[in-house]
Amino acid sequence: MATNGISHDNGTLAKVITCRAAVAYGPGQPLVVEQVQVDPPQKMEVRIKILFTSICHTDLSAWKGESEAQRVYPRILGHEASGVVESVGEGVTDMKEGDHVVPIFNGECGDCVYCKSSKKTNLCGKFRVNPFKSVMASDGKCRFRNMDGNPIYHFLNTSTFSEYTVVDSACLVKIDSNAPLDKMTLLSCGVSTGLGAAWNTADVQTGETVAVFGLGAVGLAVVEGARTRGASKIIGVDINPEKRVKGQAIGITDFINPKEIDVPVHEKIREMTEGGVHYSFECAGNLDVLREAFLSTHDGWGMAIVLGIHPTPRLLPLHPMELFDGRRIVASVFGDFKGKSQLPFFAKQCLAGVVKLDEFITHELPFEKINEALGKRFENGVFSPFIWHRAMMIEF
């Protein structure tokens, strides 16, 4: 069969595949694009051909080794991608060779008490996001090896900086074959996390007000989610003045640069919204920003949603008594989406135009320029998502 111009046959089934991958050997060191060996999928695993992958801030943090959990080497990073199934392991019944798929770092086995919890949580007892995990769940081994046979470790259940990767079937979502794969990579993390936080965690309603602190990919996805829900005021907050234009293109109604005002941001937002917004979203991974986000919500019913990754040992900058004013603070993992259950429908909504994805792709680079992409991720202080087109589309 053929998918996106790529034909499939049985030539690689149950065999080791040799392909290119970008391997991290140390914190901040350039990734090494080299030949690696990718083992066949074992029980309840799937091997996929990655066609598109993008960079998330978490990939950058891991590349820099900003936390102990990320200092595992050698390792293949990456967790936002899309591709097609090359082969499936024993017991996999919901996917087959040639299916269009999106890997997810926060899996869903469907059988544990967490997965059966309905709307209580989108975490999974076995395949939830775990930055310390660096091997496969079934046997505690790696599916990647270098050409000398030494193991190369996995990252966030996915490892997408490789032409082929093996993931647990719980961490892979089959999507509509008509969905454009170059855009579907955004559903692996950034867009799903931000938009889902607006839709699922906050459940923004028509006419409500929102403040988004940090207009990176996740923050802009929050803006998109609030826009589609009919929020009456969407305030973007960022120290980069260029984010005003990008934010307006997505849907912010107001922009605040903390460096350009002489009062705390939360005071300015309360002034603009008659006491504070219904929901604020902290997407910067900064505790001082988190406090401003919390205080910018309305007394009595405001909710602050934490989306940013906080690698420092500092604790929440809140006094318990401040919670008695009715403001709440929660965190959202993967936008509270249950990946395998809900992402296929979300992909169809994107395909139908409910969500605008084009604005989230700013650059397209071939795979061999991955280090250039990492280097440009913060070019001029701008935090923008990248898509890498695979330089070689190899026939199976």
N, C-alpha and C positions, 0 to 999 in steps of 0.2 A: 504494500500500500504506500501511498505518498502523502506527506503532510508538509504544507508550506514549501513544496518543491523538493523535499528531501525524501528519498525512497528508503524503504526499510526491508531487510531480509533477515534470515536467521544466522547470518555469518558470525555474529558476536555472542549469541546466546550461550550462557554458561561458560564463557571464556573470559580471560583477563583482557581488558582493553588498555592499550597504551595510548595516551593522549597528552595534551598540554594542560598544565595547571600553573597558577601563580602561587608559589609557596612562600610563606613567611618563615624566616629563620631566626629572627630576633626583633626586639622592639625598635620600631622606626627604621629598620633596614629596608632597602628596596626589595619588593617582592621579586622572586626569581621565577621567570617563566621557563619551565622545563618539562621534560617528558616524565610522566608518572604512570604507574600501573594502577588500574582500578579493578578490583575484584568483582565477580558476579554477585548479585544480591542473594542474601541468605533468607531464611524463613521470615515472612512478613516484611520483606524489604523490596525496594524498587530501585533499579538503576535508570537514570535519566540522562538524556543528552541536553545539556544546557545550551540554549540559543541566545538568551539575553540575560544579563545580570546588571545590577546597579549598586551604587555605593550608599551605605547608610552610615550615620554618625557612629553607630556601634561598631561597624567595621573599622572605622578610623581609630576608635578608642582601643580596639583590640590590636590593631597594627602598631599603635604607639605603646601598647603594654601598660595602659593606665591603671589597671587593677590586677591583683594577683591571679584572678580567675582567667585572665586573658594571656598570661605569660606561659603558654604551652607551645613548644616548638619541636620540630617543624610542624606547621599547621597550614591548612587551606582555609582561608577566611571566606566571607561572603554569605549572605542569607536572603538576598532579594533576587529572584530570578524567575524565569519561565523556560519551558522546554517541552520535550516529548519523551514518552516512556520508551526506553530501549528494551528492557526486559523486567520481568517480575519474579520474585522469589516464591517459594512454597507458601500456600495459604492466602495469597493476595487474590481477591476476587472482584474488587471494585475498580480495577484498572487493568489495561492490557497494552501491549506494544502499539505505539503510534498515538496514544492518547495525549492530548494537550494538558499540561499540568503546571501547577505553581507550588513550589516547596514552601513550607511554613515552619518557623522556628518554634512556635507554640502548638504542639501537636494535639491530636484528639483521637484516642484509641476507641472511644465509643462504648467501652465495657466497664470502666472503673466507676467508683462512686462519684467522682468529680464529673466525669463526662455525662453521667446519668442524672446530674443535678438540675437539669432543665436550665433555668435562668439564674441559678445561684452563683455559678462561676463558669468561666471558659477555660480554666486550667485543667490539666490532665494529670492524673496521679503518676503516670510513667513517662509521659513525653512533654511535660510542660517545659517552658523555657528554662534552661539551666546552663549558665556560662561556664560552669566547672566541668561539664560533660565534654569529653573529647574522643569517645569511642562509641561503637554501636551498642545498642541496648541488648541485643540478643546474645552476644557472646563476649562483650567487653573488649573486642578487637577493632582494629582499623580496617577500612576497605581500601585505603590508599597506601601505596608503597613507592619508594623511589626506585630507580633502575638497579640499585644494589640490593633491593629487597627489604630495606629498612622502613618501618612504619611512618606514615605521615598522619597527623591527628586531624580530627574533625572539629567543626565549629558550629555551635547553635543548631544542631540537628540537621544541617543543610550542606555547608561547604560548597558554595556555588561559584567560586573562582576557579573552576575547572571545566573542561569541555564535557566531562562525564562525572557524575557523582552518584553515590548510593545513599538513600535515605530510608528511614522507617516508613512504612506505608501510612502510619498515623500522621506523618509530617508531610504528606503530599495530597494536593487537592486536584481533582479532575475538573477541568473547566470546559465551557462551550468551545467547540472546534472553530467556530466563526470569530471568536474573540481575538483581537490582534495581540500576538504574543509579546511584541515589543513594549506594549503598554501594560500588559498583565503582570509584568515583573514588579510593578509598583504595588500590587496587591499583597506581595509577600510580607511587607512590613509597613513602610512609611504611610501610604495612603490609607490602608486598612486601620492602622493604629490611630491616626489622627481623626479621620472621618468617623470611625467607629466610636471614638470617645465622645463625639458630638451626638451621634445617633443612639448609641447603646448605653454608654455610661451616664451621660448627662440627660439624654432624651430631650434635646432642645425642641421647644415648641414654637409655633408661629408667634411672632411679636416679642419673644424674649430677647434678652441682651447677653452679649458674650464678649469677653476679652481674651485675646490669645497672646501669651508672652513668649516671644521667639518665633520668628517667621521663617524657619527652615522648612524642610519638606513635610515634617510631621505637623508643624504649626499651620502651614498653608492647607494641609489636608483637613485640619480642624475647621479652618475658615470655609472650605468647600462644604463640609458637612453642615455647618451652621447656615450657610447660604441656602443649601437645598431644603433646609427645614423652615426657612422663612424668618430667620432672626431679624429683628428690627434694627439692631445696631451690633456691628461686629468691629471691635476695636483691636487693631494690631499694635503690638508693642515690640520695638526692636531698636537697638542702638545703631544699626546700620541704616542710614537714610535711604539707600537704594531699595530697601525692602518695601518702602511705601508704594512704589510703582508695581512691584511684583504682587504685593498684597491686594492692591486695587484691582489688578487683572483677575485675581481669584474671587474677590468679593468683600474685602474689608470696607467699612463705611467711614472709619476714622483711623488715624495713625498717630501714635505717640512715640517720640524718641526721647527716652529718659534724660539724655544729655542736653536736650533743648528746652527743658522746663525747669523751673526753680522750686518746685514742690515735689514731694514723693508721688510716684506714679499712682498709687492707690487713691490719693486725695484728688488728683486730676480726674480719675475715672469716676469716683463718686460724684464729683461735680457735674460730669457729663451725663450721668445716668440717674440722677435723683436718688443717690444713696448707694449705688453700686450695681454691678451686673448680676444677672441670675447665675451665670457660670463663668469661671475663669479657667484657663488651661495653661499650665506651666510646661513649656516645651524646651527649656533652655538647660536644664540640669544644673541650676544654680540656686542655692538655698536662699540667698538674699532676694532673688527674683521670686522664689516660691512664696516668701512672706508677703511680698507686694501683691502677688496674685491672690493669696488668701484674703488679704485685707481689702482688695478691690471688689469683693463680692458683697452683696446686700445683706445687711443685718437681718437676721430672722430666718432667711431661707437660702442664702447664697451657698454655692458649692464650688470648691477649687479642685480641679482634676490634675493629678501629677502624671506627666508623660515623659519628662526628661530623665535621663540616666544620671544618677548622682554617685560618682566614684569615690568621693572623699568620705572620711569617717565622721564628718560633722552630722549632728542630729537635727531633727526638725526645729526650726526657729519659732516655735509656738509655746505659749503658756497654756496649760490645760484649761484655765478659766476662760480663755478667749473662745473656746468652743461652746461655752454656755450662752453666747450671743446668737446662737442659731446657725452660724456658719459651719459648713462641713468641709472636710478634706478627704479625698479618696485618690487611689491610683488606678490606672487603667492599663491592662496588659493586652496588647494586640487589639485595642479598641473594643474589648469585651466580645469580639467575634469568636464563635466556635468555628474553627477553620474549616473542617471538612463538611460540617453541617450547613454552614451559612455562606461561605465564600463563593460557591458556585452561583447562587442567586445574586450575590453582590456583583460578580463578574457580568452577569446578564444585565444588571442595572447600568453598569458602565457601558456596555455594548449598546444599550438603548438610549444613551445620552443623558441619563439622570445625573451622572457624575462626569465632570470634565477632567480628563486626564492629560490632555495635550500640554497644558501649562506647566506640568510637573517635570517635563523632560527638557532640559536646557542644552545639553551637549550629547553628541554621539561619537564614540571613539572605538577603534578596533581593539581587540583583546590585548594585543602586544603592547599597547600604550597604557596599560593599567597603572603603571607607576606615575605616568604623566597625569592620569585622572586623579590619583590620590593626592598628588602635589598641587593640583588645581582646585581641590575640593573647597579650600578656603581662599581662593584667589580674590584679592581685593576685599577680604573680609566677607565675601558673599558665600552663603551656605546653600548650595544648589544641588539637586540630584543629577546624576549622570546615568546614561545608558551606554553600555558597551555592546556594539554589534560584534559577534564572533567573526573573526577575519576569515575563517575557513568553515564551510558547511560540508562536512564529510558524509558521504553516503554510507548507510549501514549495510 
